[in-house]
Amino acid sequence: DAGVIQSPRHEVTEMGQEVTLRCKPISGHDYLFWYRQTMMRGLELLIYFNNNVPIDDSGMPEDRFSAKMPNASFSTLKIQPSEPRDSAVYFCASSSPPGQGATEAFFGQGTRLTVV
Amino acid sequence: GESVGLHLPTLSVQEGDNSIINCAYSNSASDYFIWYKQESGKGPQFIIDIRSNMDKRQGQRVTVLLNKTVKHLSLQIAATQPGDSAVYFCAEIISNFGNEKLTFGTGTRLTIIP
C-alpha cells in the first residue's frame, strides 16, 4: 500500500476562493482523521470518521469548513470561502480500531495551504 | 510586529546520551497513550503506544512510562542519534460509544547535538 495519500501537496489561493483538500486512506482502515497544524495551535483534530460516518466534528472551526467521506477510499475537506487565517498544513490520517490492537494512525504528507 | 505562537518545549541532548521527553495529560478516560515523531516537512509517525492499564512498555531504544496517579507520560530514548532530532508529540485515544478519538498534545522539539 502506498500509505495515506493527500493532494495537493501545496495550495496557494486567494481569500474568498473555495479550497478542496483530498485524502485517500489506507485500504482497510476504518478511521479517518483530519488535522490542522499551525504554529499558533499545534496539531488540532478537526473531524474524524468511522466507517465513512462523521463521528465528531467539534474541532471544525466554522461553518466555512466541511468534510465528507463518500466512500471508504476517499475523503475531502472543503473551505468555502477561504480566509488568510486558514493558512496551515492540513493532515489526513487513517487507522484500524485500537480495539483490534492497532493504535497506530498513519499520516499523509500533508497539504500546505496558503491563503493570500 | 512580534509573532506569537506555541512555546514548544525544547530539549537538546548530546549524541549518544539518553533523553527523556515528558507529557502531562488531563483526561482520565484515555484508553491508550501514544508517542509520535514528526520530522520537518513530514506527517507525524508512530513510535510506541501504551495501554492505560500498563505503566511501562519498551521498544527498540525507546521506553514509555505512564504514571496515572499524576497523569504523566514520558518517552525515554536511549543512545540518541542525529536522526532522533524531531518534534515529539504525546497523543491519546479516548473511546466513546465504540468510537476512538485521537488527539495530540503540543509537542517537544528534541535536538541531538553531534
gemmi code that builds the backbone of each chain (N, CA, C; Angstrom):
import gemmi

chains = {
    "A": [
        ("ASP", (0.846, -1.185, 0.000), (0.000, 0.000, 0.000), (0.883, 1.237, 0.000)),
        ("ALA", (0.482, 2.277, -0.711), (1.298, 3.478, -0.824), (1.162, 4.374, 0.391)),
        ("GLY", (0.359, 4.005, 1.363), (0.156, 4.850, 2.515), (-0.986, 5.808, 2.273)),
        ("VAL", (-1.160, 6.744, 3.198), (-2.203, 7.750, 3.064), (-1.748, 8.777, 2.031)),
        ("ILE", (-2.598, 9.041, 1.084), (-2.239, 9.951, 0.001), (-3.095, 11.204, 0.071)),
        ("GLN", (-2.423, 12.328, 0.140), (-3.113, 13.609, 0.159), (-2.769, 14.416, -1.083)),
        ("SER", (-3.748, 15.177, -1.523), (-3.497, 16.086, -2.640), (-4.338, 17.334, -2.490)),
        ("PRO", (-3.839, 18.478, -2.960), (-2.476, 18.656, -3.458), (-1.476, 18.737, -2.316)),
        ("ARG", (-0.198, 18.758, -2.590), (0.816, 18.923, -1.548), (0.908, 20.383, -1.115)),
        ("HIS", (0.708, 21.253, -2.084), (0.742, 22.686, -1.803), (-0.418, 23.345, -2.522)),
        ("GLU", (-1.010, 24.328, -1.857), (-2.110, 25.062, -2.466), (-2.000, 26.513, -2.058)),
        ("VAL", (-1.968, 27.380, -3.052), (-1.984, 28.815, -2.794), (-3.242, 29.368, -3.437)),
        ("THR", (-4.038, 30.060, -2.667), (-5.299, 30.554, -3.192), (-5.570, 31.945, -2.653)),
        ("GLU", (-6.462, 32.619, -3.317), (-6.827, 33.964, -2.870), (-7.986, 33.897, -1.886)),
        ("MET", (-7.978, 34.832, -0.973), (-9.048, 34.934, 0.001), (-10.396, 34.951, -0.709)),
        ("GLY", (-11.338, 34.178, -0.159), (-12.667, 34.130, -0.736), (-12.895, 32.958, -1.671)),
        ("GLN", (-11.814, 32.346, -2.112), (-11.941, 31.208, -3.012), (-12.251, 29.923, -2.236)),
        ("GLU", (-12.824, 28.978, -2.952), (-13.090, 27.663, -2.372), (-11.844, 26.788, -2.503)),
        ("VAL", (-11.572, 26.052, -1.454), (-10.416, 25.152, -1.447), (-10.902, 23.752, -1.097)),
        ("THR", (-10.445, 22.766, -1.838), (-10.794, 21.375, -1.544), (-9.522, 20.561, -1.388)),
        ("LEU", (-9.390, 19.948, -0.232), (-8.262, 19.076, 0.058), (-8.754, 17.637, -0.004)),
        ("ARG", (-7.896, 16.765, -0.511), (-8.307, 15.386, -0.762), (-7.433, 14.393, -0.017)),
        ("CYS", (-8.040, 13.269, 0.311), (-7.314, 12.243, 1.061), (-7.782, 10.861, 0.647)),
        ("LYS", (-6.810, 9.992, 0.430), (-7.090, 8.581, 0.175), (-6.485, 7.797, 1.331)),
        ("PRO", (-7.304, 7.197, 2.185), (-6.750, 6.466, 3.326), (-6.178, 5.124, 2.900)),
        ("ILE", (-5.533, 4.473, 3.844), (-5.013, 3.132, 3.596), (-6.184, 2.159, 3.518)),
        ("SER", (-6.133, 1.301, 2.530), (-7.215, 0.353, 2.311), (-7.419, -0.523, 3.545)),
        ("GLY", (-8.669, -0.654, 3.957), (-8.986, -1.500, 5.102), (-9.064, -0.761, 6.426)),
        ("HIS", (-8.593, 0.477, 6.449), (-8.680, 1.252, 7.683), (-10.098, 1.802, 7.863)),
        ("ASP", (-10.575, 1.692, 9.103), (-11.937, 2.132, 9.379), (-12.008, 3.614, 9.749)),
        ("TYR", (-10.917, 4.130, 10.333), (-10.928, 5.502, 10.837), (-10.175, 6.432, 9.900)),
        ("LEU", (-10.740, 7.640, 9.749), (-10.052, 8.685, 9.004), (-10.155, 9.977, 9.803)),
        ("PHE", (-9.004, 10.628, 9.974), (-8.911, 11.854, 10.775), (-8.399, 12.995, 9.896)),
        ("TRP", (-8.930, 14.181, 10.124), (-8.402, 15.403, 9.515), (-7.854, 16.291, 10.639)),
        ("TYR", (-6.593, 16.740, 10.465), (-5.943, 17.607, 11.437), (-5.456, 18.868, 10.729)),
        ("ARG", (-5.340, 19.918, 11.521), (-4.738, 21.161, 11.046), (-3.562, 21.475, 11.949)),
        ("GLN", (-2.430, 21.830, 11.368), (-1.243, 22.152, 12.153), (-0.790, 23.572, 11.869)),
        ("THR", (-0.688, 24.373, 12.922), (-0.186, 25.737, 12.834), (0.769, 25.996, 13.987)),
        ("MET", (1.537, 27.053, 13.862), (2.425, 27.422, 14.961), (1.615, 27.881, 16.163)),
        ("MET", (0.473, 28.496, 15.909), (-0.331, 29.054, 16.998), (-1.021, 27.968, 17.818)),
        ("ARG", (-1.543, 26.953, 17.150), (-2.413, 25.992, 17.836), (-1.900, 24.554, 17.821)),
        ("GLY", (-0.759, 24.327, 17.181), (-0.242, 22.967, 17.143), (-1.070, 22.076, 16.232)),
        ("LEU", (-1.233, 20.827, 16.619), (-1.920, 19.824, 15.802), (-3.336, 19.657, 16.346)),
        ("GLU", (-4.303, 20.204, 15.621), (-5.703, 20.190, 16.076), (-6.507, 19.157, 15.295)),
        ("LEU", (-7.296, 18.388, 15.993), (-8.213, 17.469, 15.331), (-9.437, 18.253, 14.867)),
        ("LEU", (-9.714, 18.172, 13.577), (-10.864, 18.893, 13.023), (-12.110, 18.018, 13.035)),
        ("ILE", (-11.972, 16.813, 12.504), (-13.100, 15.897, 12.375), (-12.557, 14.495, 12.185)),
        ("TYR", (-13.338, 13.475, 12.595), (-12.944, 12.125, 12.248), (-14.164, 11.282, 11.871)),
        ("PHE", (-13.889, 10.291, 11.054), (-14.901, 9.385, 10.518), (-14.612, 7.960, 10.988)),
        ("ASN", (-15.678, 7.206, 11.187), (-15.572, 5.775, 11.434), (-16.480, 5.095, 10.417)),
        ("ASN", (-15.866, 4.245, 9.587), (-16.643, 3.588, 8.523), (-17.467, 4.589, 7.712)),
        ("ASN", (-16.803, 5.659, 7.310), (-17.344, 6.695, 6.432), (-18.351, 7.619, 7.111)),
        ("VAL", (-18.640, 7.390, 8.369), (-19.620, 8.213, 9.074), (-18.895, 9.246, 9.933)),
        ("PRO", (-19.240, 10.538, 9.814), (-18.607, 11.542, 10.676), (-19.024, 11.336, 12.125)),
        ("ILE", (-18.045, 11.229, 13.008), (-18.330, 10.925, 14.402), (-18.262, 12.185, 15.273)),
        ("ASP", (-17.227, 12.958, 15.070), (-17.007, 14.125, 15.928), (-16.421, 15.242, 15.073)),
        ("ASP", (-17.208, 16.279, 14.864), (-16.733, 17.425, 14.073), (-16.601, 18.655, 14.953)),
        ("SER", (-16.459, 18.446, 16.252), (-16.395, 19.571, 17.180), (-15.151, 20.428, 16.979)),
        ("GLY", (-14.156, 19.905, 16.297), (-12.946, 20.668, 16.039), (-13.002, 21.520, 14.787)),
        ("MET", (-14.043, 21.390, 14.015), (-14.175, 22.193, 12.791), (-14.399, 23.636, 13.220)),
        ("PRO", (-13.542, 24.539, 12.778), (-13.568, 25.896, 13.320), (-14.836, 26.692, 13.011)),
        ("GLU", (-15.350, 26.565, 11.820), (-16.514, 27.382, 11.460), (-17.318, 26.652, 10.389)),
        ("ASP", (-18.471, 27.245, 10.095), (-19.301, 26.667, 9.034), (-18.629, 26.721, 7.669)),
        ("ARG", (-17.583, 27.489, 7.566), (-16.874, 27.555, 6.279), (-16.159, 26.240, 5.973)),
        ("PHE", (-15.972, 25.435, 7.007), (-15.284, 24.160, 6.851), (-16.316, 23.033, 6.772)),
        ("SER", (-16.092, 22.125, 5.822), (-16.938, 20.943, 5.744), (-16.094, 19.765, 5.285)),
        ("ALA", (-16.473, 18.571, 5.695), (-15.735, 17.369, 5.307), (-16.726, 16.287, 4.943)),
        ("LYS", (-16.319, 15.493, 3.960), (-17.161, 14.385, 3.505), (-16.315, 13.142, 3.322)),
        ("MET", (-16.983, 12.014, 3.411), (-16.319, 10.751, 3.099), (-17.333, 9.895, 2.351)),
        ("PRO", (-17.433, 10.083, 1.051), (-18.457, 9.396, 0.262), (-18.261, 7.894, 0.180)),
        ("ASN", (-17.022, 7.439, 0.339), (-16.759, 6.004, 0.351), (-15.501, 5.725, 1.162)),
        ("ALA", (-15.181, 4.462, 1.314), (-14.079, 4.066, 2.196), (-12.710, 4.471, 1.684)),
        ("SER", (-12.614, 4.906, 0.449), (-11.305, 5.190, -0.118), (-11.092, 6.667, -0.440)),
        ("PHE", (-11.974, 7.537, 0.044), (-11.832, 8.939, -0.354), (-12.517, 9.866, 0.644)),
        ("SER", (-11.823, 10.962, 0.965), (-12.420, 11.984, 1.813), (-11.974, 13.350, 1.325)),
        ("THR", (-12.818, 14.347, 1.552), (-12.472, 15.718, 1.194), (-12.703, 16.637, 2.381)),
        ("LEU", (-11.883, 17.672, 2.450), (-12.057, 18.755, 3.406), (-12.169, 20.029, 2.577)),
        ("LYS", (-13.269, 20.728, 2.729), (-13.530, 21.893, 1.909), (-13.614, 23.145, 2.776)),
        ("ILE", (-13.045, 24.211, 2.275), (-13.124, 25.504, 2.952), (-13.720, 26.495, 1.953)),
        ("GLN", (-14.847, 27.075, 2.320), (-15.536, 27.986, 1.431), (-16.320, 29.020, 2.228)),
        ("PRO", (-15.977, 30.294, 2.145), (-14.823, 30.862, 1.458), (-13.576, 30.803, 2.321)),
        ("SER", (-12.431, 30.738, 1.707), (-11.175, 30.659, 2.459), (-10.756, 32.046, 2.956)),
        ("GLU", (-10.017, 32.052, 4.061), (-9.504, 33.283, 4.657), (-8.018, 33.096, 4.975)),
        ("PRO", (-7.274, 34.200, 5.057), (-5.835, 34.073, 5.353), (-5.534, 33.275, 6.618)),
        ("ARG", (-6.402, 33.367, 7.618), (-6.137, 32.637, 8.873), (-6.326, 31.126, 8.736)),
        ("ASP", (-6.800, 30.689, 7.587), (-6.903, 29.246, 7.323), (-5.565, 28.669, 6.861)),
        ("SER", (-4.610, 29.524, 6.617), (-3.295, 29.051, 6.174), (-2.686, 28.135, 7.231)),
        ("ALA", (-2.308, 26.944, 6.808), (-1.829, 25.914, 7.737), (-1.413, 24.707, 6.915)),
        ("VAL", (-0.900, 23.687, 7.617), (-0.702, 22.384, 6.996), (-1.839, 21.486, 7.473)),
        ("TYR", (-2.531, 20.883, 6.526), (-3.656, 20.009, 6.835), (-3.231, 18.562, 6.614)),
        ("PHE", (-3.409, 17.761, 7.654), (-3.038, 16.358, 7.574), (-4.278, 15.471, 7.616)),
        ("CYS", (-4.192, 14.406, 6.877), (-5.175, 13.339, 6.931), (-4.458, 12.113, 7.495)),
        ("ALA", (-5.158, 11.339, 8.304), (-4.589, 10.124, 8.864), (-5.651, 9.040, 8.868)),
        ("SER", (-5.209, 7.788, 8.799), (-6.170, 6.690, 8.881), (-5.628, 5.615, 9.816)),
        ("SER", (-6.540, 4.830, 10.388), (-6.125, 3.772, 11.300), (-7.185, 2.687, 11.364)),
        ("SER", (-6.763, 1.551, 11.925), (-7.697, 0.496, 12.293), (-8.183, 0.782, 13.701)),
        ("PRO", (-9.258, 0.164, 14.142), (-9.728, 0.411, 15.511), (-8.724, -0.077, 16.539)),
        ("PRO", (-8.382, 0.732, 17.549), (-7.445, 0.313, 18.582), (-7.882, -0.954, 19.286)),
        ("GLY", (-9.167, -1.191, 19.337), (-9.651, -2.401, 19.985), (-9.146, -3.664, 19.326)),
        ("GLN", (-8.674, -3.519, 18.107), (-8.101, -4.670, 17.415), (-6.589, -4.718, 17.619)),
        ("GLY", (-6.106, -3.906, 18.554), (-4.685, -3.935, 18.892), (-3.815, -3.060, 18.036)),
        ("ALA", (-4.426, -2.228, 17.213), (-3.628, -1.385, 16.320), (-3.946, 0.071, 16.604)),
        ("THR", (-3.140, 0.711, 17.422), (-3.405, 2.108, 17.749), (-2.744, 3.065, 16.777)),
        ("GLU", (-1.884, 2.527, 15.916), (-1.109, 3.404, 15.056), (-1.968, 4.060, 13.996)),
        ("ALA", (-1.886, 5.383, 13.932), (-2.508, 6.136, 12.851), (-1.424, 6.502, 11.854)),
        ("PHE", (-1.731, 6.335, 10.592), (-0.781, 6.632, 9.526), (-1.164, 7.959, 8.896)),
        ("PHE", (-0.179, 8.833, 8.825), (-0.425, 10.181, 8.320), (0.028, 10.322, 6.881)),
        ("GLY", (-0.698, 11.162, 6.160), (-0.244, 11.570, 4.850), (0.840, 12.620, 4.968)),
        ("GLN", (1.330, 13.084, 3.821), (2.409, 14.064, 3.805), (1.895, 15.471, 4.095)),
        ("GLY", (0.591, 15.639, 4.088), (0.018, 16.938, 4.400), (-0.167, 17.806, 3.169)),
        ("THR", (-1.090, 18.747, 3.297), (-1.284, 19.785, 2.275), (-0.978, 21.123, 2.928)),
        ("ARG", (-0.007, 21.819, 2.380), (0.314, 23.154, 2.896), (-0.548, 24.164, 2.171)),
        ("LEU", (-1.469, 24.772, 2.891), (-2.397, 25.742, 2.321), (-1.974, 27.155, 2.688)),
        ("THR", (-1.892, 27.985, 1.682), (-1.609, 29.404, 1.893), (-2.733, 30.204, 1.260)),
        ("VAL", (-3.397, 31.015, 2.064), (-4.469, 31.866, 1.567), (-3.976, 33.309, 1.620)),
        ("VAL", (-3.948, 33.949, 0.464), (-3.398, 35.311, 0.403), (-4.517, 36.339, 0.151)),
    ],
    "B": [
        ("GLY", (5.427, 43.320, 13.561), (5.129, 43.029, 14.962), (5.650, 41.666, 15.365)),
        ("GLU", (5.637, 41.436, 16.632), (6.149, 40.170, 17.146), (5.128, 39.067, 16.883)),
        ("SER", (5.585, 37.932, 16.377), (4.678, 36.812, 16.151), (4.534, 36.019, 17.436)),
        ("VAL", (3.331, 35.592, 17.684), (3.075, 34.805, 18.886), (2.670, 33.414, 18.473)),
        ("GLY", (3.297, 32.443, 19.031), (2.939, 31.081, 18.714), (3.093, 30.204, 19.932)),
        ("LEU", (2.824, 28.935, 19.727), (3.010, 27.979, 20.801), (4.462, 27.978, 21.232)),
        ("HIS", (4.690, 27.992, 22.532), (6.053, 27.880, 23.023), (6.346, 26.404, 23.155)),
        ("LEU", (6.957, 25.844, 22.089), (7.284, 24.438, 22.125), (8.414, 24.199, 23.104)),
        ("PRO", (8.232, 23.320, 24.071), (9.365, 22.950, 24.911), (10.478, 22.392, 24.038)),
        ("THR", (11.690, 22.695, 24.384), (12.819, 22.198, 23.616), (13.764, 21.454, 24.523)),
        ("LEU", (14.417, 20.485, 23.926), (15.370, 19.663, 24.656), (16.552, 19.405, 23.744)),
        ("SER", (17.756, 19.704, 24.235), (18.968, 19.430, 23.474), (19.778, 18.379, 24.220)),
        ("VAL", (20.183, 17.369, 23.478), (20.881, 16.237, 24.082), (22.110, 15.904, 23.243)),
        ("GLN", (23.188, 15.581, 23.910), (24.404, 15.167, 23.214), (24.183, 13.786, 22.588)),
        ("GLU", (24.659, 13.645, 21.382), (24.556, 12.358, 20.696), (25.129, 11.245, 21.563)),
        ("GLY", (24.391, 10.162, 21.664), (24.832, 9.043, 22.476), (24.241, 9.032, 23.869)),
        ("ASP", (23.815, 10.204, 24.341), (23.190, 10.276, 25.660), (21.739, 9.828, 25.567)),
        ("ASN", (21.135, 9.630, 26.729), (19.717, 9.296, 26.788), (18.897, 10.578, 26.919)),
        ("SER", (17.692, 10.534, 26.416), (16.799, 11.692, 26.534), (15.473, 11.258, 27.130)),
        ("ILE", (14.848, 12.187, 27.827), (13.520, 11.933, 28.397), (12.618, 13.093, 28.018)),
        ("ILE", (11.518, 12.767, 27.377), (10.529, 13.767, 26.981), (9.272, 13.525, 27.799)),
        ("ASN", (8.747, 14.578, 28.369), (7.615, 14.459, 29.269), (6.327, 15.023, 28.688)),
        ("CYS", (5.223, 14.521, 29.204), (3.915, 14.961, 28.746), (2.929, 14.812, 29.899)),
        ("ALA", (2.123, 15.841, 30.101), (1.059, 15.766, 31.099), (-0.271, 15.673, 30.372)),
        ("TYR", (-1.176, 14.892, 30.915), (-2.492, 14.798, 30.311), (-3.542, 15.073, 31.365)),
        ("SER", (-4.761, 15.340, 30.921), (-5.796, 15.729, 31.878), (-6.976, 14.764, 31.913)),
        ("ASN", (-7.150, 13.991, 30.832), (-8.339, 13.151, 30.742), (-8.077, 11.751, 31.285)),
        ("SER", (-8.715, 11.416, 32.374), (-8.510, 10.097, 32.986), (-9.175, 8.980, 32.187)),
        ("ALA", (-10.000, 9.340, 31.220), (-10.743, 8.344, 30.456), (-9.976, 7.813, 29.255)),
        ("SER", (-8.741, 8.274, 29.063), (-7.968, 7.824, 27.899), (-7.690, 6.329, 27.971)),
        ("ASP", (-7.833, 5.653, 26.840), (-7.596, 4.216, 26.789), (-6.166, 3.861, 26.399)),
        ("TYR", (-5.630, 4.675, 25.532), (-4.265, 4.453, 25.063), (-3.536, 5.793, 25.054)),
        ("PHE", (-2.221, 5.703, 25.269), (-1.354, 6.857, 25.089), (-0.294, 6.478, 24.063)),
        ("ILE", (0.031, 7.417, 23.221), (0.886, 7.117, 22.089), (1.904, 8.234, 21.917)),
        ("TRP", (3.084, 7.867, 21.497), (4.095, 8.859, 21.140), (4.297, 8.842, 19.627)),
        ("TYR", (4.335, 10.068, 19.076), (4.589, 10.252, 17.650), (5.815, 11.142, 17.467)),
        ("LYS", (6.486, 10.932, 16.369), (7.653, 11.729, 15.985), (7.345, 12.427, 14.673)),
        ("GLN", (7.637, 13.725, 14.619), (7.417, 14.455, 13.377), (8.706, 15.130, 12.936)),
        ("GLU", (9.191, 14.712, 11.788), (10.353, 15.351, 11.186), (9.886, 16.482, 10.279)),
        ("SER", (10.782, 17.389, 10.031), (10.447, 18.576, 9.264), (9.880, 18.216, 7.899)),
        ("GLY", (8.729, 18.784, 7.575), (8.116, 18.580, 6.274), (7.364, 17.268, 6.114)),
        ("LYS", (7.222, 16.535, 7.213), (6.540, 15.244, 7.130), (5.388, 15.174, 8.119)),
        ("GLY", (4.537, 14.176, 7.930), (3.474, 13.934, 8.892), (4.016, 13.198, 10.106)),
        ("PRO", (3.284, 13.248, 11.227), (3.705, 12.505, 12.418), (3.801, 11.007, 12.140)),
        ("GLN", (4.735, 10.374, 12.823), (4.964, 8.946, 12.639), (4.921, 8.260, 13.995)),
        ("PHE", (4.176, 7.163, 14.070), (4.014, 6.396, 15.295), (5.356, 5.875, 15.801)),
        ("ILE", (5.556, 5.986, 17.142), (6.755, 5.402, 17.746), (6.382, 4.213, 18.611)),
        ("ILE", (5.548, 4.467, 19.612), (5.201, 3.437, 20.581), (3.917, 3.839, 21.279)),
        ("ASP", (3.187, 2.835, 21.747), (1.965, 3.126, 22.498), (1.981, 2.377, 23.820)),
        ("ILE", (1.069, 2.769, 24.693), (0.911, 2.081, 25.961), (-0.563, 2.128, 26.340)),
        ("ARG", (-1.062, 1.003, 26.770), (-2.461, 0.957, 27.182), (-2.573, 1.552, 28.575)),
        ("SER", (-3.723, 2.082, 28.892), (-3.899, 2.805, 30.149), (-3.784, 1.917, 31.381)),
        ("ASN", (-3.867, 0.593, 31.204), (-3.752, -0.301, 32.357), (-2.314, -0.802, 32.567)),
        ("MET", (-1.377, -0.209, 31.824), (0.031, -0.553, 31.962), (0.784, 0.644, 32.512)),
        ("ASP", (2.004, 0.411, 33.026), (2.794, 1.551, 33.481), (4.135, 1.659, 32.761)),
        ("LYS", (4.466, 0.645, 31.974), (5.737, 0.699, 31.256), (5.655, -0.176, 30.030)),
        ("ARG", (6.278, 0.302, 28.973), (6.383, -0.511, 27.758), (7.683, -0.152, 27.060)),
        ("GLN", (8.369, -1.171, 26.569), (9.668, -0.935, 25.926), (9.629, -1.321, 24.463)),
        ("GLY", (10.357, -0.534, 23.678), (10.538, -0.860, 22.273), (12.014, -0.825, 21.978)),
        ("GLN", (12.337, -0.679, 20.714), (13.741, -0.595, 20.350), (14.264, 0.788, 20.682)),
        ("ARG", (15.138, 0.920, 21.635), (15.747, 2.161, 22.126), (14.752, 3.114, 22.791)),
        ("VAL", (13.505, 2.777, 22.820), (12.506, 3.651, 23.449), (11.754, 2.937, 24.554)),
        ("THR", (11.417, 3.717, 25.580), (10.614, 3.222, 26.694), (9.576, 4.277, 27.016)),
        ("VAL", (8.355, 3.853, 27.182), (7.307, 4.778, 27.594), (6.868, 4.404, 29.011)),
        ("LEU", (6.765, 5.430, 29.852), (6.320, 5.254, 31.229), (5.024, 6.024, 31.440)),
        ("LEU", (4.102, 5.408, 32.124), (2.807, 6.035, 32.394), (2.563, 6.061, 33.893)),
        ("ASN", (2.339, 7.246, 34.427), (2.016, 7.407, 35.842), (0.617, 8.001, 35.932)),
        ("LYS", (-0.362, 7.130, 36.155), (-1.750, 7.591, 36.154), (-2.079, 8.414, 37.398)),
        ("THR", (-1.321, 8.238, 38.443), (-1.587, 8.979, 39.678), (-1.426, 10.473, 39.466)),
        ("VAL", (-0.356, 10.824, 38.752), (-0.104, 12.245, 38.498), (-0.383, 12.625, 37.053)),
        ("LYS", (-0.971, 11.692, 36.304), (-1.333, 11.940, 34.898), (-0.127, 12.417, 34.095)),
        ("HIS", (0.884, 11.591, 34.107), (2.130, 11.945, 33.463), (2.620, 10.800, 32.587)),
        ("LEU", (3.125, 11.170, 31.437), (3.620, 10.211, 30.444), (5.025, 10.648, 30.040)),
        ("SER", (5.928, 9.700, 29.865), (7.261, 10.075, 29.403), (7.754, 9.117, 28.336)),
        ("LEU", (8.643, 9.643, 27.509), (9.289, 8.848, 26.469), (10.789, 8.930, 26.687)),
        ("GLN", (11.394, 7.792, 26.876), (12.833, 7.744, 27.045), (13.445, 7.183, 25.769)),
        ("ILE", (14.427, 7.896, 25.248), (15.146, 7.435, 24.071), (16.578, 7.170, 24.491)),
        ("ALA", (17.023, 5.951, 24.314), (18.382, 5.575, 24.720), (19.357, 5.785, 23.563)),
        ("ALA", (20.590, 6.126, 23.944), (21.676, 6.253, 22.965), (21.231, 7.063, 21.747)),
        ("THR", (20.888, 8.312, 21.971), (20.309, 9.134, 20.905), (21.240, 9.268, 19.708)),
        ("GLN", (20.589, 9.411, 18.560), (21.300, 9.534, 17.285), (20.831, 10.811, 16.594)),
        ("PRO", (21.602, 11.341, 15.655), (21.177, 12.555, 14.944), (19.785, 12.437, 14.330)),
        ("GLY", (19.422, 11.245, 13.891), (18.118, 11.029, 13.282), (16.962, 11.125, 14.258)),
        ("ASP", (17.269, 11.210, 15.539), (16.221, 11.359, 16.549), (15.761, 12.807, 16.669)),
        ("SER", (16.484, 13.730, 16.061), (16.088, 15.141, 16.104), (14.750, 15.308, 15.391)),
        ("ALA", (13.775, 15.816, 16.120), (12.416, 15.947, 15.581), (11.542, 16.584, 16.657)),
        ("VAL", (10.276, 16.772, 16.327), (9.288, 17.173, 17.328), (8.539, 15.919, 17.752)),
        ("TYR", (8.411, 15.735, 19.054), (7.749, 14.552, 19.597), (6.419, 14.960, 20.243)),
        ("PHE", (5.373, 14.245, 19.872), (4.036, 14.510, 20.401), (3.551, 13.331, 21.222)),
        ("CYS", (2.953, 13.621, 22.365), (2.168, 12.588, 23.011), (0.734, 12.728, 22.522)),
        ("ALA", (0.056, 11.619, 22.428), (-1.320, 11.613, 21.944), (-2.121, 10.641, 22.782)),
        ("GLU", (-3.409, 10.790, 22.740), (-4.256, 9.889, 23.500), (-5.457, 9.465, 22.671)),
        ("ILE", (-5.915, 8.272, 22.963), (-7.125, 7.752, 22.328), (-8.182, 7.597, 23.412)),
        ("ILE", (-9.299, 8.222, 23.166), (-10.423, 8.123, 24.095), (-11.567, 7.426, 23.380)),
        ("SER", (-12.062, 6.363, 23.984), (-13.178, 5.633, 23.400), (-14.487, 6.188, 23.923)),
        ("ASN", (-15.413, 6.309, 23.002), (-16.727, 6.822, 23.364), (-17.779, 6.112, 22.521)),
        ("PHE", (-18.535, 5.253, 23.169), (-19.579, 4.503, 22.469), (-19.019, 3.781, 21.243)),
        ("GLY", (-17.877, 3.177, 21.422), (-17.286, 2.381, 20.353), (-16.480, 3.154, 19.348)),
        ("ASN", (-16.400, 4.466, 19.495), (-15.592, 5.274, 18.590), (-14.334, 5.750, 19.304)),
        ("GLU", (-13.216, 5.756, 18.596), (-11.937, 6.122, 19.197), (-11.431, 7.449, 18.624)),
        ("LYS", (-11.269, 8.410, 19.508), (-10.839, 9.754, 19.115), (-9.368, 9.936, 19.447)),
        ("LEU", (-8.581, 10.348, 18.470), (-7.142, 10.520, 18.630), (-6.808, 12.006, 18.658)),
        ("THR", (-6.289, 12.481, 19.806), (-5.912, 13.885, 19.925), (-4.470, 14.008, 20.397)),
        ("PHE", (-3.849, 15.152, 20.072), (-2.427, 15.351, 20.291), (-2.144, 16.469, 21.278)),
        ("GLY", (-1.020, 16.339, 21.995), (-0.502, 17.400, 22.833), (0.293, 18.390, 22.004)),
        ("THR", (0.965, 19.325, 22.687), (1.621, 20.422, 21.982), (2.975, 20.066, 21.392)),
        ("GLY", (3.625, 19.053, 21.845), (4.885, 18.646, 21.259), (6.111, 19.185, 21.962)),
        ("THR", (7.211, 18.470, 21.818), (8.529, 18.869, 22.340), (9.539, 18.715, 21.219)),
        ("ARG", (10.344, 19.756, 21.035), (11.373, 19.692, 20.000), (12.660, 19.147, 20.601)),
        ("LEU", (13.095, 18.011, 20.060), (14.339, 17.384, 20.512), (15.433, 17.632, 19.484)),
        ("THR", (16.554, 18.144, 19.952), (17.704, 18.379, 19.081), (18.870, 17.559, 19.601)),
        ("ILE", (19.444, 16.757, 18.729), (20.596, 15.943, 19.092), (21.846, 16.675, 18.624)),
        ("ILE", (22.729, 16.926, 19.542), (23.963, 17.655, 19.247), (25.064, 16.650, 18.896)),
        ("PRO", (25.638, 16.769, 17.704), (26.657, 15.785, 17.291), (27.918, 15.880, 18.139)),
    ],
}
model = gemmi.Model(1)
for chain_id, residues in chains.items():
    chain = gemmi.Chain(chain_id)
    for i, (resn, *xyz) in enumerate(residues, 1):
        res = gemmi.Residue()
        res.name, res.seqid = resn, gemmi.SeqId(i, " ")
        for name, pos in zip(("N", "CA", "C"), xyz):
            atom = gemmi.Atom()
            atom.name, atom.element = name, gemmi.Element(name[0])
            atom.pos, atom.b_iso = gemmi.Position(*pos), 0.0
            res.add_atom(atom)
        chain.add_residue(res)
    model.add_chain(chain)
structure = gemmi.Structure()
structure.add_model(model)
structure.setup_entities()
